[in-house]
């Protein structure tokens, strides 16, 4: 299994097309409160192993963090745990804010 890198623009197209997917935000609650993509599920990185059953293993899952590093680690963990269709948001919420939705605050 491998992790697919997805650009902010490609994710925006997937969302607009109404595809069945999970937007998994792995940042801390204070980061999520400050800026997030509407409809995202918040499970901080450290809680992923204990809360893995909350993540549907069948649908596409896009893992999101601030710049794409924590999300890459979680995406690899999920992939290694048998999940398929795992995507990492390249550049994270920061690039999303710049390229797709400037109402999402940068930090």
URDA-V516183 format. One record per residue. N is the residue number from 1. PHI is phi in whole degrees, 0 to 359 (none if undefined). OMEGA is omega in whole degrees, -180 to 180 (999 if undefined). Layout:
[[N	PHI	OMEGA] [N	PHI	OMEGA]]
This chain:
[[1	none	179] [2	222	-180] [3	265	179] [4	264	175] [5	278	178] [6	236	179] [7	281	178] [8	301	-179] [9	296	178] [10	293	176] [11	295	179] [12	302	178] [13	297	179] [14	299	180] [15	295	-180] [16	297	180] [17	280	175] [18	72	179] [19	296	178] [20	283	-178] [21	203	174] [22	252	171] [23	260	-175] [24	260	-180] [25	267	-174] [26	253	179] [27	281	179] [28	279	-177] [29	306	-180] [30	293	177] [31	292	-179] [32	298	179] [33	299	-178] [34	288	-175] [35	202	175] [36	203	176] [37	273	-178] [38	308	178] [39	90	-179] [40	286	173] [41	263	180] [42	265	168] [43	223	-179] [44	305	-176] [45	315	-176] [46	295	-178] [47	267	-175] [48	306	-178] [49	302	-179] [50	283	-174] [51	246	-174] [52	301	-179] [53	292	178] [54	281	-176] [55	257	179] [56	292	-176] [57	278	-175] [58	263	-177] [59	275	176] [60	302	179] [61	232	177] [62	255	-178] [63	266	-171] [64	231	169] [65	218	-176] [66	287	-178] [67	237	176] [68	104	-179] [69	272	177] [70	298	-179] [71	296	177] [72	297	179] [73	298	179] [74	293	179] [75	300	178] [76	296	178] [77	302	-180] [78	296	178] [79	299	178] [80	295	180] [81	272	175] [82	100	177] [83	285	175] [84	246	179] [85	59	179] [86	263	179] [87	240	173] [88	249	178] [89	287	-178] [90	295	-179] [91	87	174] [92	66	-178] [93	297	180] [94	296	178] [95	292	176] [96	304	-180] [97	298	-177] [98	287	-171] [99	265	-171] [100	236	-173] [101	210	-177] [102	284	172] [103	279	175] [104	280	-175] [105	292	176] [106	262	178] [107	213	999]]
